[in-house]
Amino acid sequence: MKELEQKLLSELMKNSRRSDRELAKAIGVSQPTTTRLRTKLEKEGYIREYTIIPNFNKIGYTLMALNFLKLDPKVTMKHIEGFRHTHPDTIGKDPFGVVLIHRGMGLGYDTVIVSFHKDYSSYDDFRDFTKHAMGESITEMNTFLINLDEEKNTLPPTFLFLSREMTKSKG
């Protein structure tokens, strides 16, 4: 990725609502160049989507859960994909929202699910749903719960720091 493309991506991560004219001024190029670069980044998959990061507490979520799962080694990717496709169908029916399901490694776990919940009851429903949907493929599940009511003690989700890191000088 070229330096100018990184600058544009960084500016979009800070605030993707800005016009191409505003972005052009921020990165020091013309508006048509910015439009071409943005289109190129979209087509090449550097930009997946444009979205917002809401104040989750203000929209009714009091908990964010980092759910760590250890899956049976016999579980196939097909089974995991099945769960990934099953869960979005529940959004709107259940009082919880999953924003990330990903395989990984660390702390003795191989999958993480990040979810938001209106209250502890909603979180319990989510755990029951997950255990039912994944069945015997989960050998262990532990969670770190974050109380979103205590926002003054946290750093809310943001891409600002990542955008700054991307544009640090290559020295």
C-alpha positions, 0 to 999 in steps of 0.5 A: 500500500502506497503512502498516499493510500495509507493517509487516505485510509487513516483519514477515513478511519478517523471520520468516514463521513467527510467529503472527498473534498475535505479528505483531499485537503487533509491528505494534500491532493486534489478532490478527483485524486482522492475520489480515484484513490477511495474507489481503488481502495474499495475495489481492492478490498482495503475498505470493507464497509463504512459504518459508525461506532455508536455509544453502546450504552446510550442505545441500551447495551449495558454489557460487552462480552469477550467470549473465549471458546475452546472447540473440539479439535474434530470441529470442521470449518463447515461447522463453524461457518454454520454457526456464523450463518445461523447467528445473524438470523437471530438478530432482532429476535434475541436481545443480544448482538454479535459483532465478531466471531473469529478463530485465533489462539491464546490463553488456551482458546481458539475462538473469540466472540464479541457480543453486546447485551442489554443486561445479564439476563440477555447475556445468559440467553446468549450463552445458552444460545451459543452452547445450543448452536455449537453443541458438543463442539465447545469444550470450554467457554469463558467470558470477560464481561465489560460494564458499559455503564462505567464508561468514564473508566474505559477507552471506548472502541475507536480506530483513531489510534490505529489510524495514527499508527498507520501514518507514523513516519517510517523511520 
